[in-house]
Amino acid sequence: MANIKSAKKRIRVIERKTLRNKMIKSRVKTAIKKVDAAIAASDKEAAAAALKNAISEISRAASKGVFHKNTASRKVGRLTKAVNKIA
C-alpha cells in the first residue's frame, strides 16, 4: 500500500479510470455480439441496425481513448465485411 499522499490519489484515480474503461469495453462487446447474433440468424435488416449501433459504440470508445483508432477501424471493418457477406 502506498504511503505518499499523491500515490494514494493516483491509485484512486486509476481505479475510477479502470472502471470507466471496463464499462465502455463491455458496451462495445455487447454491441458486437448483437451484430454476430443477427449475422448467425441471417437477418439482414437486424444486422444492419446492430452494425450501425456497434459502429457508434466503437467510435465513441476510440474517441475516449479506450481503443486505438486502428483497433477501432479494424473492428468496424471486420463487422461491416461480415454484414455485407450475408447480403
Residue frames relative to the residue before (quaternion, step in Angstrom):
aa qw qx qy qz dx dy dz
M 1.0000 0.0000 0.0000 0.0000 0.00 0.00 0.00
A 0.5078 -0.6649 0.4667 0.2868 3.53 -1.04 0.85
N 0.3010 -0.7488 0.5654 0.1701 3.56 -1.15 0.70
I 0.6654 0.5080 -0.2982 0.4586 3.56 1.11 -0.71
K 0.5856 -0.6336 0.3915 0.3200 3.54 -0.97 0.99
S 0.6751 0.4944 -0.3001 0.4579 3.60 0.90 -0.90
A 0.6361 0.5220 -0.3279 0.4641 3.60 1.07 -0.70
K 0.6194 0.5279 -0.3366 0.4737 3.59 1.07 -0.73
K 0.6483 0.5121 -0.3142 0.4678 3.57 1.00 -0.84
R 0.6337 0.5313 -0.3350 0.4516 3.61 0.95 -0.85
I 0.6253 0.5355 -0.3365 0.4571 3.59 1.01 -0.79
R 0.6632 0.4990 -0.3046 0.4673 3.59 0.93 -0.89
V 0.6586 0.5142 -0.3044 0.4573 3.57 0.93 -0.92
I 0.6594 0.5114 -0.3042 0.4595 3.58 0.93 -0.92
E 0.6225 0.5366 -0.3423 0.4555 3.61 1.03 -0.75
R 0.6550 0.5043 -0.3103 0.4694 3.59 0.97 -0.85
K 0.6782 0.4908 -0.2926 0.4621 3.57 0.90 -0.93
T 0.6288 0.5333 -0.3325 0.4578 3.58 1.03 -0.79
L 0.6466 0.5140 -0.3134 0.4685 3.58 0.96 -0.86
R 0.6487 0.5189 -0.3102 0.4622 3.60 0.96 -0.90
N 0.6736 0.4914 -0.2973 0.4652 3.58 0.90 -0.93
K 0.6378 0.5341 -0.3221 0.4518 3.58 1.01 -0.81
M 0.6439 0.5194 -0.3162 0.4644 3.59 1.02 -0.82
I 0.6668 0.5007 -0.3017 0.4623 3.56 0.93 -0.90
K 0.6543 0.5088 -0.3089 0.4664 3.61 0.95 -0.90
S 0.6346 0.5356 -0.3258 0.4520 3.57 1.04 -0.78
R 0.6411 0.5189 -0.3196 0.4665 3.59 1.00 -0.82
V 0.6421 0.5168 -0.3184 0.4682 3.58 1.02 -0.83
K 0.6601 0.5130 -0.3106 0.4523 3.59 0.89 -0.93
T 0.6438 0.5214 -0.3161 0.4623 3.58 0.99 -0.84
A 0.6513 0.5112 -0.3129 0.4654 3.59 0.97 -0.87
I 0.6524 0.5094 -0.3118 0.4665 3.59 0.98 -0.84
K 0.6393 0.5278 -0.3234 0.4562 3.58 1.00 -0.81
K 0.6345 0.5270 -0.3279 0.4607 3.59 1.05 -0.75
V 0.6299 0.5116 -0.3293 0.4828 3.58 1.04 -0.76
D 0.6637 0.5115 -0.3009 0.4554 3.59 0.89 -0.94
A 0.6434 0.5195 -0.3219 0.4611 3.59 1.02 -0.79
A 0.6570 0.4969 -0.3066 0.4769 3.59 0.98 -0.82
I 0.6289 0.5209 -0.3308 0.4730 3.60 1.06 -0.73
A 0.6544 0.5182 -0.3095 0.4555 3.58 0.97 -0.88
A 0.6906 0.4511 -0.2612 0.5013 3.56 1.14 -0.71
S 0.3549 -0.7611 0.4592 0.2896 3.60 1.34 -0.12
D 0.3962 0.6948 -0.4879 0.3496 3.56 1.08 0.80
K 0.2986 -0.8150 0.4723 0.1533 3.56 -0.08 1.35
E 0.6757 0.4992 -0.3056 0.4482 3.60 0.89 -0.90
A 0.6713 0.4855 -0.2987 0.4737 3.58 0.92 -0.90
A 0.6348 0.5310 -0.3265 0.4566 3.57 1.04 -0.79
A 0.6555 0.5109 -0.3112 0.4609 3.58 0.96 -0.84
A 0.6586 0.4997 -0.3043 0.4732 3.58 0.99 -0.84
A 0.6642 0.4927 -0.2966 0.4776 3.57 0.97 -0.88
L 0.6197 0.5455 -0.3377 0.4520 3.59 1.07 -0.74
K 0.6373 0.5299 -0.3287 0.4528 3.59 0.94 -0.85
N 0.6617 0.4929 -0.2909 0.4843 3.57 0.99 -0.88
A 0.6577 0.5173 -0.3100 0.4514 3.59 0.94 -0.88
I 0.6375 0.5196 -0.3295 0.4637 3.59 0.96 -0.83
S 0.6340 0.5327 -0.3214 0.4593 3.57 1.02 -0.81
E 0.6729 0.4945 -0.2903 0.4674 3.59 0.91 -0.94
I 0.6621 0.5044 -0.3052 0.4627 3.58 0.94 -0.90
S 0.6566 0.5073 -0.3110 0.4635 3.59 0.95 -0.85
R 0.6345 0.5255 -0.3235 0.4654 3.55 1.03 -0.80
A 0.6521 0.5120 -0.3111 0.4645 3.58 0.98 -0.86
A 0.6547 0.5064 -0.3118 0.4665 3.58 1.01 -0.80
S 0.6644 0.5047 -0.3114 0.4548 3.59 0.97 -0.81
K 0.6838 0.4616 -0.2809 0.4903 3.60 1.15 -0.57
G 0.5515 -0.6535 0.3766 0.3562 3.56 1.27 -0.02
V 0.4323 0.6932 -0.4690 0.3356 3.60 1.24 0.22
F 0.7653 0.1694 -0.0969 0.6133 3.57 1.08 -0.80
H 0.4935 -0.5977 0.5364 0.3340 3.56 -1.21 0.55
K 0.6089 -0.5934 0.3732 0.3712 3.58 -1.05 0.69
N 0.6462 0.5108 -0.3307 0.4606 3.61 1.04 -0.67
T 0.6150 0.5336 -0.3386 0.4716 3.59 1.08 -0.71
A 0.6495 0.5100 -0.3061 0.4737 3.57 0.96 -0.90
S 0.6548 0.5160 -0.3069 0.4591 3.57 0.94 -0.90
R 0.6479 0.5201 -0.3125 0.4606 3.59 0.99 -0.85
K 0.6526 0.5126 -0.3134 0.4617 3.59 0.95 -0.88
V 0.6598 0.5043 -0.3029 0.4675 3.58 0.94 -0.93
G 0.6627 0.5259 -0.3029 0.4387 3.57 0.92 -0.93
R 0.6785 0.4898 -0.2925 0.4628 3.57 0.90 -0.90
L 0.6488 0.5032 -0.3196 0.4730 3.59 1.00 -0.80
T 0.6538 0.5173 -0.3119 0.4556 3.59 0.91 -0.92
K 0.6457 0.5242 -0.3110 0.4600 3.57 0.97 -0.90
A 0.6642 0.5030 -0.3030 0.4626 3.59 0.97 -0.85
V 0.6555 0.4981 -0.3142 0.4727 3.60 0.99 -0.82
N 0.6666 0.5039 -0.3069 0.4556 3.60 0.94 -0.85
K 0.6077 0.5820 -0.3492 0.4125 3.58 1.12 -0.61
I 0.6820 0.4727 -0.3038 0.4681 3.63 1.09 -0.62
A 0.4898 0.6858 -0.4271 0.3278 3.60 1.23 -0.24
